Amino acid sequence: MSEKSPEEVIRLAQQQIAERHAHQAQAQATQLDDRLRRELPWRRIFAGIGTLLLLALIFSPGAPLQWKMYAVVHGVCAQQHNIFLGGLQFPLCARNSGVYMSFLLTLGYIYAIGRARAARIPPWPITLLLILFVVIMGVDGFNSLFVDLGLRSLYQPDNFLRTLTGMGMGIAIAVMLHIVLNMTLRKNVEDTQPVLRNWWELLGIMAIDLLALAAIYANLGFMFWPLAFVAFFGINGVLYMVALLLTSLLLGYEGKITSIRQLALPATLAIIPTLIILAAMSYLRFWMERIGLII
């Protein structure tokens, strides 16, 4: 048997490497096809459950829609210092309306500017400002609490300040939760890409928040339902995203997803603890109010 020349050895090695790569690519494609087939029913189930819940909220008889929204979040929101727009009461109080409107708007903004996979904190000056937003809301919250308790306060609180300071907090929560979810679940995370790269991007979401704030306090009645739904889905969204994160970890999704669609199974299952918590907390608070334990 004749010895192979160096060129033939190299050519044979290259051929074997190419065949191995082709085999690996075929195996990965097969795994992807299998995974997509497994996930497709769960996507449909998730879409179906979400549609049914929304239709039940909107069309179930017996109470106005805004009261049903109020009742759903009654156990997870103080619902004091309420705000009205066009004669209708928001389902959330002034501060929580600011927090959770801003949270959902910021999350949508992050995706709109192409940071779906970003997982790095913003530059330190911006991060420090976000921390300051949290501190400012804390100060305003304690100041408002002291007034409610009849204690000395730094200044007279009002709903405008509650909503404004809540919006700063909402931006900070959205940035933090986006980073945590991406770092925990994504395989293709962009950990060198800041969620907000510069001041202009931060100013962009702040401008959107201020437009929502202006609509509320200019009493633009036609904006009630859009903003009420944003606040409502914002507060439920935070609870749901925490449930989604924990469910995904329990099912072994840590560091494995490359697309949000791959979370169809945990996303569907996470609806269950979210609904249980909302229902239990709301029932408990209504019961405590009925027997006079709280007002």
C-alpha positions, 0 to 999 in steps of 0.5 A: 500500500503506497504512502499518501503524499502530504498534499493528499493527507491534507486534502483527506483531512479537509474532506473529513472536517468538511463532512464532520461539519456537514453532519453537525449542521444536519444534526443541529437542523434536525434538532431545530426542526424537532424543537420547533415542532414541539414548541408550535402547539405551546405557542398556539396554546399561549396565544389562545389562553391570552386571547381568552383572558383578554376577552373575559376581562373586556366582555364579562358582564356585571361590572364596568371594564375599569372596575374589573381592571381595578379588582384584578390588581386590588391585591398588588396595588395600594390604590390610594391617591387615585387619578382620574382622566376624562371622569374615569378612575385609573385602575392603579394609584398615581404612583403605581400608574407612573411606575408601571406605565413607564415600565411597559413603555421602556420595555417596548422602547428597548426593543424598538431601538434594537436592544432585545439581546442587550445585557450590559448596564448603561454607562455609569453616569446613566446608571447612577441617574437611574439609581437616583430615580429610585432614590427620588421615588423612595424619598417622595414615597416616604414623604407621602406616607408621613403626611398620611400618618399625620407626621412631619413631612418635607413638603406637601405631596401631590399626585403629579409628583407621585406619578412623575417620580414613579416614572423614573422608577419604572425606567430603572425597573425595565432596564434591570429586569431586561438585563436579568432575563437576558443574562439568565435565559439567552444563549445569544446574549449581547453582554457587551451591548448596553441596554441604553448606550447614551443620553439621547436614548435615555432622553427618548424614553423620558420624553415618551413618559412625559407625553403620557404624564402630560396627557393625564394631567391635561385631562385628555379623556380620549387617552384614558383607555390606552394609558389605563391598559398600559398601566394595567398590563405593566403591573401584571407584566412585572409579576408575570415576567418574574414568574416566567423567569422562575418557571424557565429556570425550573424547566432548564432553559437557563442560557439556552434560548435564542428567540423569545418564541422558544419560551412558549412552554414556560410562558404558558405555564407562568400564566398559572402562578401569575393568575393564582397570585393576583386572585389570591391577593385580590380576594384577601384584600377585599375580604380584609376590607369587608371585615374592617381590618383595613380601609 
